[in-house]
Amino acid sequence: MNCRKLAIGDEILKVDGIVTDVDNVVDLLVGTDIPDSPVNLLIRKKNGAIEEISVARMATSRVADRRQMFEYFTHIKDIAVKVSDSRTAELVDATVDLWSKMLLAQEDYNSTIVTNVRQMQLNLEMLLKEIITALEELVLNAKNEKEFFYQEETEFHHQIAELKQRIIAVEAERDEAIYKHKPCELNIQTLQRRVQGLEEQLDKAIKDHLPCDGKIHELKSQVISLQSDLDQAVHVHQPCTLTIENLKTQLKNTEEDRDLWMRKHTPCDDIIESLRSENRRLELELKRVSDDHAGCAGQIANLNNKVLLLMAEKATLEKEFRKLQDEHAKCQRQPVKLAAAMPTICGVGLRVAQQDQGEVYISEIILHGSCWWMNNKGGDIKNTCQEGDVLLSVDGQPATDVKTVPDQVRGPEGSKVELELRKSCQDDCSCGGSGRHIIMVTRRQPSMQPLDV
């Protein structure tokens, strides 16, 4: 059954290469009787196909209950065959087949739960690793951007400081040259005014005193002397003029360099502002991711708590299973009633209907069913099921389809089912006029005797 490679009606031809018959097939299958040891089987399917499969031996304790149950069914079938009761034999085969499918479905369900829990744990671990990696990369990028910004800003400030020092030095040299040049200009202007005055006096003397040659010669001598002084002063002043011109040229070039660097620095200001904006954005993104991660941390903690609760529940179930195994070992040889092994599936004595895909409502109370006996106890009507009541949910599951509601209501005989109904209530009802009431009903087969519901 567990390997799902064999089916009822398959014929075993060989076991580990040895041809089988009725006498040796059991001994060959048991073999060394070592759990998990392999067994190679050559089988013929119902359709005549020959297949070779490999299965593993299981410990007897793991299949003792199932084996005993199959022995009971086989014994019942043998009795039916002996008395030529083919109907009973068919029912036994159908029961065994249905029971086998139920066991396989339970195994699939359990393995699916284990697989889903493990996959969820793996997904959470991978997601946590991705989040941590993204945070580390984000922090590293922000750190690198800050360092680059600080280096660029330091370099720009250093260049601007150097240009300011050069401008200050050139302006100082210019001011010093201008300061030294001012006395020369005053002296030249004074001499020019004196020469101009003497020339005017000379012209006037020549015009007014032509006979005074001596005076003229004297004035000419003074003019020549003053002209010599003027030439000497101009000669002395010429280097100052050249120095001033050179300083003016150097100042002009320095100012042009300053303007050029200022123009170059304007995009740098934009870059700096852009880097600052990007830095602020990265800091906000880091804060947002950190805040988001805080929520993930809470979810991870909740999931870890759920895993711990599941592990604790698993330990409790294993303890209960071992207890049941011990009890089973004590009563292994006692006869088992077939009715106890397969509980009766029944409902609560209701018929439901649905109009135009609308709400599901109670259309009939079945005679002598659980709800019928509950109504005949004479209790409060709000705690009973009445025809026309709308069925909202069964055991907390919404009742929306009339085809699936019967399966929701049915269950093992004697178990409780929770029905949520909407009734026509007054405003003074405990439901506040909403009409919603929850009723607990025991699943029972219809009986002429009063039922405990």
C-alpha positions in Angstrom: 0.0 0.0 0.0 2.7 2.5 1.0 4.8 1.9 -2.1 1.7 2.4 -4.4 3.2 0.1 -7.0 0.9 -2.9 -6.3 -2.8 -3.2 -6.7 -5.4 -5.8 -5.8 -5.5 -8.5 -8.4 -1.7 -8.3 -9.3 0.0 -11.7 -9.7 3.5 -12.1 -8.2 5.6 -14.2 -10.7 9.1 -13.9 -9.1 10.6 -12.6 -5.9 14.3 -11.7 -6.2 14.6 -13.8 -9.4 13.0 -16.9 -7.8 9.7 -18.3 -9.3 6.9 -18.2 -6.8 4.0 -20.5 -6.0 1.4 -20.7 -3.2 3.8 -22.5 -0.9 6.9 -20.3 -1.0 5.6 -16.8 -1.9 5.2 -15.8 1.8 8.6 -17.0 2.8 10.3 -15.3 -0.2 8.5 -12.0 0.6 9.6 -12.2 4.3 13.1 -13.2 3.4 15.6 -12.1 6.1 12.8 -10.0 7.7 15.2 -7.0 8.0 13.3 -3.6 7.9 14.1 -1.4 4.9 15.8 -4.3 3.0 15.0 -4.3 -0.8 12.8 -6.8 -2.6 12.6 -7.1 -6.4 9.3 -8.4 -7.7 8.2 -9.5 -11.1 4.4 -9.1 -11.4 1.6 -9.4 -13.9 -1.0 -6.7 -13.9 -4.7 -7.3 -14.4 -4.4 -6.1 -18.0 -1.6 -8.8 -18.6 1.3 -6.3 -18.6 4.5 -7.7 -17.0 6.4 -5.2 -14.7 9.4 -5.4 -12.5 9.3 -3.3 -9.4 11.4 -2.8 -6.3 10.0 -2.3 -2.8 11.4 -2.2 0.7 10.4 -4.4 3.7 8.7 -2.7 6.6 8.8 -3.5 10.3 5.8 -5.7 11.4 5.0 -3.2 14.2 4.4 -0.4 11.6 1.7 -2.4 9.7 0.3 -4.7 12.5 -3.0 -2.8 12.8 -3.5 -2.7 9.0 -2.5 -6.3 8.7 -5.0 -7.4 11.4 -7.7 -5.3 9.8 -7.0 -6.9 6.4 -7.1 -10.4 8.0 -10.5 -9.6 9.5 -11.8 -8.5 6.1 -10.3 -11.5 4.4 -11.9 -13.8 7.0 -15.3 -12.2 6.4 -14.8 -12.5 2.6 -13.8 -16.2 2.9 -17.0 -16.9 4.9 -19.1 -15.0 2.3 -17.4 -17.0 -0.5 -18.1 -20.3 1.3 -21.8 -19.5 1.6 -21.9 -18.2 -1.9 -22.7 -14.7 -0.7 -21.2 -12.7 -3.7 -22.8 -9.4 -2.5 -21.0 -9.6 0.8 -17.8 -10.4 -0.9 -18.1 -7.5 -3.2 -18.9 -5.2 -0.3 -15.9 -6.4 1.6 -13.6 -5.8 -1.4 -15.2 -2.3 -1.9 -14.7 -1.6 1.9 -11.1 -2.7 1.8 -10.5 -0.6 -1.4 -12.2 2.5 0.2 -10.3 2.0 3.4 -7.0 1.8 1.5 -7.8 5.0 -0.4 -8.5 6.7 2.9 -5.2 5.6 4.4 -3.4 6.8 1.2 -5.2 10.1 1.3 -4.2 10.6 5.0 -0.6 9.8 4.1 -0.7 12.3 1.2 -2.2 14.9 3.5 0.4 14.4 6.2 3.3 14.5 3.7 1.9 17.6 2.1 1.8 19.4 5.5 5.4 18.4 6.2 6.5 19.5 2.8 4.6 22.8 3.0 6.1 23.6 6.5 9.6 22.8 5.3 9.2 24.9 2.1 7.8 27.8 4.1 10.8 27.6 6.4 13.2 27.6 3.4 11.4 30.5 1.8 11.5 32.5 5.0 15.2 31.8 5.4 15.9 32.8 1.7 13.8 35.9 2.1 15.6 36.9 5.3 19.0 36.4 3.6 18.0 38.5 0.6 16.8 41.3 2.9 20.0 41.3 5.0 22.1 41.3 1.8 20.1 44.2 0.4 20.5 46.1 3.6 24.2 45.5 3.7 24.6 46.6 0.1 22.5 49.7 0.7 24.6 50.7 3.8 27.8 50.1 1.9 26.6 52.2 -1.1 25.6 55.0 1.2 28.9 54.9 3.0 30.8 55.0 -0.3 28.7 57.9 -1.6 29.4 59.9 1.6 33.1 59.3 1.4 33.2 60.3 -2.3 31.1 63.5 -1.5 33.4 64.4 1.4 36.6 64.0 -0.8 35.1 66.1 -3.7 34.0 68.8 -1.3 37.4 68.9 0.4 39.2 69.2 -3.0 36.9 72.0 -4.2 37.3 73.9 -1.0 41.1 73.5 -1.2 41.2 74.8 -4.8 39.0 77.8 -3.9 41.2 78.6 -1.0 44.3 78.5 -3.2 42.7 80.9 -5.7 41.7 83.3 -2.9 45.3 83.3 -1.6 46.7 84.0 -5.1 44.1 86.8 -5.6 45.0 88.4 -2.2 48.8 88.2 -3.0 48.3 89.8 -6.5 46.1 92.5 -5.1 48.7 93.2 -2.4 51.5 93.5 -5.1 49.2 95.8 -7.1 48.4 98.0 -4.2 52.1 98.2 -3.3 53.1 99.2 -6.8 50.3 101.8 -7.0 51.4 103.2 -3.6 55.1 103.4 -4.8 54.0 105.0 -8.1 52.0 107.9 -6.7 55.0 110.1 -5.6 56.5 109.7 -9.1 53.3 110.8 -10.7 53.0 113.8 -8.4 56.7 114.7 -9.1 56.2 114.4 -12.9 53.0 116.5 -12.8 54.8 119.2 -10.7 57.8 119.2 -13.2 55.4 119.3 -16.1 53.6 122.3 -14.7 56.9 124.0 -13.9 58.2 123.3 -17.5 54.9 124.6 -18.9 55.2 127.7 -16.8 58.8 128.3 -17.7 58.0 127.8 -21.4 55.2 130.3 -21.1 57.6 132.7 -19.3 60.2 132.0 -22.0 57.8 132.8 -24.8 56.6 135.9 -23.0 60.2 137.0 -22.3 61.2 136.4 -25.9 58.2 138.3 -27.1 58.4 141.1 -24.6 62.2 141.3 -24.0 63.9 140.5 -27.3 66.9 142.6 -26.3 67.5 140.7 -23.2 69.7 137.9 -24.7 71.3 137.3 -21.4 68.0 136.7 -19.8 67.0 134.5 -22.7 70.2 132.4 -22.4 69.6 132.1 -18.7 66.1 131.0 -19.3 67.2 128.6 -22.0 69.7 127.1 -19.7 67.0 126.7 -17.1 64.8 125.1 -19.7 67.5 122.7 -20.7 68.2 121.9 -17.1 64.5 121.4 -16.4 64.2 119.3 -19.5 67.1 117.1 -18.4 65.5 116.7 -15.0 62.2 115.9 -16.7 63.9 113.3 -18.9 65.7 111.8 -15.9 62.4 111.7 -13.9 60.6 110.0 -16.9 63.5 107.6 -17.2 63.3 106.8 -13.5 59.5 106.4 -13.7 59.6 104.1 -16.7 60.4 100.8 -14.8 57.5 101.6 -12.4 55.1 102.0 -15.3 56.3 98.6 -16.8 55.9 97.0 -13.4 52.4 98.4 -13.0 51.5 97.2 -16.5 52.9 93.8 -15.8 51.0 93.7 -12.5 47.8 94.8 -14.2 48.3 92.1 -16.8 49.0 89.5 -14.1 46.0 90.7 -12.1 43.8 90.5 -15.2 45.0 86.9 -16.0 44.4 85.9 -12.3 40.9 87.3 -12.4 40.3 85.4 -15.6 41.5 82.2 -13.9 39.4 82.9 -11.0 36.3 83.5 -13.2 37.2 80.3 -15.1 37.4 78.2 -11.9 34.2 79.8 -10.6 32.5 78.8 -13.8 33.9 75.3 -13.5 32.9 75.2 -9.8 29.2 76.0 -10.7 28.6 72.4 -12.1 30.4 71.1 -9.0 27.9 72.9 -6.9 25.2 71.1 -8.8 26.9 67.8 -8.4 27.4 68.4 -4.7 23.7 69.3 -4.3 22.7 66.3 -6.4 24.9 64.1 -4.2 23.4 65.6 -1.1 19.9 64.9 -2.5 20.9 61.4 -3.4 22.4 60.9 0.1 19.2 62.1 1.7 17.2 59.8 -0.6 19.4 56.8 0.3 19.0 57.6 4.0 15.2 57.7 3.6 15.3 54.5 1.7 17.5 52.9 4.3 15.1 54.0 7.0 12.1 52.7 5.0 13.8 49.3 4.4 14.8 49.2 8.1 11.2 49.9 9.1 10.0 47.2 6.6 12.5 44.8 8.0 11.2 45.4 11.5 7.8 44.1 10.3 9.5 41.1 8.7 11.3 40.4 11.9 8.0 40.4 13.7 6.5 38.0 11.2 9.6 35.8 11.4 9.3 35.7 15.2 5.6 34.8 14.9 6.3 32.0 12.4 9.1 30.8 14.7 6.6 30.7 17.6 4.2 28.8 15.4 6.9 26.3 14.5 7.7 25.9 18.2 4.0 25.3 18.9 3.8 22.8 16.1 6.9 21.0 17.4 5.3 20.9 20.9 2.1 19.6 19.4 4.1 17.0 17.5 5.8 15.9 20.7 2.4 15.6 22.4 1.0 13.6 19.5 4.1 11.3 19.5 3.6 10.7 23.2 -0.1 9.9 22.7 0.8 7.6 19.8 3.3 5.7 22.0 0.7 5.4 24.7 -1.8 4.1 22.1 0.8 1.6 20.9 1.3 0.3 24.4 -2.4 -0.1 24.9 -2.6 -1.8 21.5 0.1 -4.2 22.4 -1.9 -5.2 25.5 -5.1 -5.9 23.6 -3.6 -7.0 20.3 -5.0 -10.5 20.6 -8.5 -9.4 21.6 -11.2 -9.5 18.9 -12.1 -6.2 17.3 -15.6 -5.3 16.3 -15.9 -4.2 12.7 -18.4 -1.5 13.6 -15.9 0.1 16.0 -13.3 0.3 13.3 -15.5 2.2 10.8 -17.6 4.9 12.5 -21.1 5.6 11.2 -21.4 8.8 9.1 -24.7 10.6 9.5 -26.2 14.1 9.6 -28.6 16.0 11.9 -32.0 15.4 10.1 -32.2 18.5 7.8 -33.0 19.1 4.2 -31.7 22.4 2.6 -32.6 24.2 -0.6 -31.2 27.2 -2.6 -33.1 29.5 -4.9 -31.4 31.2 -7.9 -27.9 30.8 -6.4 -29.0 32.8 -3.3 -28.9 31.9 0.4 -29.1 28.3 1.6 -32.2 27.8 3.8 -33.8 24.8 5.7 -36.6 23.4 3.6 -37.6 20.4 5.8 -37.0 18.9 9.3 -36.7 15.1 8.9 -39.0 13.0 11.1 -37.2 11.5 14.2 -33.9 13.2 13.3 -31.7 15.1 15.7 -33.3 18.5 14.9 -36.8 17.0 15.1 -36.1 15.7 18.6 -34.5 19.0 19.6 -37.7 20.9 18.4 -39.9 18.5 20.4 -38.2 19.1 23.7 -40.2 22.3 24.0 -37.2 24.7 24.6 -36.6 28.3 23.4 -37.4 28.4 19.6 -34.2 30.5 19.0 -32.1 27.4 20.1 -33.8 25.1 17.5 -33.8 24.7 13.8 -37.0 25.8 12.0 -38.1 25.5 8.4 -37.2 28.7 6.5 -34.2 29.5 8.7 -31.2 30.7 6.6 -28.1 28.5 7.0 -25.0 30.9 7.1 -22.1 28.6 8.1 -21.3 25.0 9.3 -18.5 24.7 11.8 -17.3 28.2 10.9 -17.2 27.4 7.1 -19.6 29.5 4.9 -22.6 27.6 3.6 -22.9 29.0 0.1 -23.6 26.0 -2.2 -26.5 23.6 -1.6 -24.5 20.8 -3.2 -21.7 20.9 -0.6 -23.7 21.8 2.5 -24.7 18.1 3.2 -21.1 17.0 3.1 -20.3 19.8 5.6 -23.0 18.8 8.0 -22.4 15.0 7.9 -19.8 13.4 10.2 -19.1 10.6 12.7 -22.2 9.7 14.7 -22.1 11.2 18.2 -19.9 14.2 17.2 -21.1 17.8 17.5 -21.7 20.2 14.6 -22.0 24.0 14.9 -24.8 25.6 12.8 -25.0 29.4 12.3 -28.6 30.4 11.4 -30.4 33.6 10.6 -33.9 33.7 12.1 -36.7 36.3 12.0 -36.2 37.8 15.5 -37.6 40.8 17.3 -35.6 43.8 18.4 -35.7 42.6 22.1 -34.0 39.3 21.2 -30.5 38.6 22.5 -29.1 38.9 19.0 -30.1 42.6 18.9 -32.5 42.1 15.9 -29.8 40.7 13.6 -31.3 37.2 13.7 -27.9 35.4 14.0 -27.9 32.4 16.3 -25.4 29.6 16.8 -26.8 26.1 17.6 -24.8 23.0 18.5 -26.4 19.7 17.3 -25.3 16.1 17.8 -25.1 13.9 14.7 -27.5 11.0 15.1 -29.3 8.4 12.9 -33.1 8.9 12.8 -34.6 6.9 15.6 -38.1 6.3 17.1 -36.5 6.5 20.6 -35.7 10.0 22.0 -32.2 11.1 21.0 -29.7 12.9 23.2 -29.0 16.0 20.9 
